[in-house]
Amino acid sequence: MRRFLFAFSMLVLATGSLSAQRRSTVYKNNTDPGTWLTVGVGGFTGTGVNDGATGSTWDFGNSTNLQYNASLQKALSNGSSFGVAGSWSHVPFVYQTGLGSTDAHLDLMTLLATFHVGGGQGFHQVIDFNGGVVAYRNLKSDFDGSSLPPSGGNVDPLFSIGYGIGYGFGPRTQIDFVPDYAIAIHERSGLSNGASNTNSMRSLKLTLRMGF
């Protein structure tokens, strides 16, 4: 939590600095930017994965971890934009099999098509629609650093929606705070009929949005 608050403070300070710099720049016109670049950090939680192929469960325990995200979007009208977004988080979890369990970590990465609604100076509403994939990579035991199966990790489809607020310091600098809810659908191969194949994930994202 202290790392998240530190990252929050740094992002707010960076936003203020960028806003001051942009106010000192005279633009030739007031048209919206053609491209938006966003970078951000958030708190991420997830339920876990039941993997029938390896007979294992990856229990995230709903712990909160830092997640870093970025996107590149083409601007449309009225503050809307579309493009690609990605994120990365190093997630602690409990790896469980019929033989026992061990503490472990994995890299959780997403690559998504994204559609953003909301913009303008001052406070405004923000809605994000996302669809793509989530990859679970580098599953490793905390005990000895050994790799855990599946050796190549796993990739699942993911869909998410976010709704929050934003504040525009000017036509080309904004900051957004967006709670996001996502579901990832794992394959059912090897799972019993009563086993869940859905990983529910939630995040609170703070992003700096810059127009060019």
N, C-alpha and C positions, 0 to 999 in steps of 0.2 A: 504493500500500500504506500509506503514512503517513496518507493521508486516511481510509482504512478503520480504522486503529488509533485515530485521533483520534475518529472517529464511535463506535467501540466504547467508548472510555473515557467519552465524554459520555453514552452510553446507560446504562452501568453506574452512573455517578454519579447520573443522573436516577432510575434505578430505586431506588437506595438512599435517595434523598430522598423519593420517593413512598412507599416502604415505611415509612419512619419516620413520615411524616405519617399514613398509614393505621393504624399501630399505636396512634397517639394518639387515634383516633376510635373511639367505642364504638358498635357496631352493635346494632340492636334484636334481630337474630337472626343465625344462622349459615348461612342458606340461601345457595345459590349465586346469583350475580348473574344478572339476566335478559338482559344484553347485554354482549358483549365488544368492546372497541376495541383494535386492535393497530397499532403503528407500528414501523417498523424500517429497517435498512440492511443491505446485504450486498455480497458480491463476486460479479459476474456474468461468465460466459464463454459464448460461442456460436460455432458453426462458420460459419454464413453462409447465404446464400440464392442459389439459381440462379433467375433470373427470365426465363422464356422470352418473355414479352410484350415486354420491352425488349432481349432478347439480352444481358443483363448479369449479372454475378456480384457479390454483396455479401459480400466475404470478411472476417469478423470476426477471423480469425487466432487464435482462442482467447485473446485478450487479456483480462485481468481489469479490470473497471470497476465503479464504484459503482452500486448499484441501490437505489432507495428504494421502500418498499412500505407498504401500509396495508390494513386490513380492518375490516369491521363485521359482527358475527356474533350470531345469536340463540342463547342458551344452551340446551342440552339437559341430560340427566342425566349424572352421572359425568364431568364435565369436557368433554364433547363439545359442539360447536356447529357451526352452519352459517350461511353468509351470502355476502357479496360481498367480493372482494379486488382490489386493483389495484397496479401498480408502474410505475415510470418509470426509464429509464436513457438517458444520452446516450452513444452508442456510436461509437467510431472504427472505420472499416473501409476496405477498398480496393475502389473501384468499378472493375470491369473490363468492358471490351467488346472487340469485335474490333478497335477502333481504338486501344486502349491502356488505361491505367489511371491512376487518380488517388486520392490520399488524400481521405477524406471523413468526415463524421459524420452520424448520423441519431438521431432520438428513437425509442426502443423502449418501447412501453406495452402493458400487459396489463390485461384486465378479465375476472375469473374468478368462477365459482361455487365456493365452497370448503367443505369439510367437515373439521373439526378434531377429533382424538381425543387426549385426554391432558390432565391437569390435577391440581390438588391441591397441598397444601403440601409443601415439600421437593422432592427430585429425582423426576422422572417421565419416562416416555417420551412422545414426541410424534409423531403421524402426521398429515400434511395431504394431502388429495386435492383436486385442482383441475381445472377444465375451463372453457374459454372461448375468448377470442381474443387474439391479439397483433397490434399495429398498428405498422408501420414508417412513420414520418412524417418530413417535413422532411429529405430526403436532400440534402445540400449539399456542394459541393466545398470542401476546405480551401484551395485555391489562390486562388480569387476569390470564394467565397461563393455561387456560382451554384447554382440548383436542378438536381438530377439526376432523370431520369425513373425511375419513373413520377411524374408531377407530383403526383398525389394520394396517393402512398404506396401501401401495400398492407395488407390485413388477412387473417390466416390463423387457422385453428383451432389451439388449443394445449391440451395435456393434461400434467399434471405430478403428481408424488408426492414428498413429503418425509418423511424420518424422522430424528428427532434426539432431543434431551433438553431438558427444561425444569426450572426451579426456581421453586417458589411461595414467595414471601415471606409470603403470607397468602392468605385466600380470594379476594382481589380484585386481587392484584398478582403477576404472573408474568413471567419472562423465558425465552425459548426460543432455542435454537441449533439450526437445522435445515438440513442439506444437502438440496438439492432438485434433481431431474432432470426436465427438460421436453422435449417434442418439439413442434415446430410444423410443420404440413403445408402446403406451398405448392402452388399449382395446377401441373399438368403441361403446360398449354398452351404450345406452342412449344419444349418441351424434348426433347432426344434420349432414346431409351430408356435409355441408360446414365447419364443425369444424375440426381443426387439431388434430390429435392424436399422433403427433411427438414432442418430446422434444429434441431440438438441443442443444448440449453442447460442449463447447470449453474449453481447459485448456492449460496452459504453465507449464510444469513440469520440475523441477530440481531434479535429482536423483543421489544418490551415489550408485555405483554398486560394490559389494565386492565378490570376488571369494574364494571358499574354496575347 
